[in-house]
């Protein structure tokens, strides 16, 4: 897979993630989204040395 193809796929994933985030915030599910982001960052930081 070439670099431009990887960039397109990454852009599509980012765009879909941002779209779902906006939909979640619009539906007043901000507490769930914030808890989810907090859990993701906790696990990401836990793996650091």
Secondary structure, DSSP 8 states (H G I E B T S, - for coil): --HHHHHHHHHHHHHHHHHHHHHHHHTT-HHHHHHHHHHHHHHHHHT--
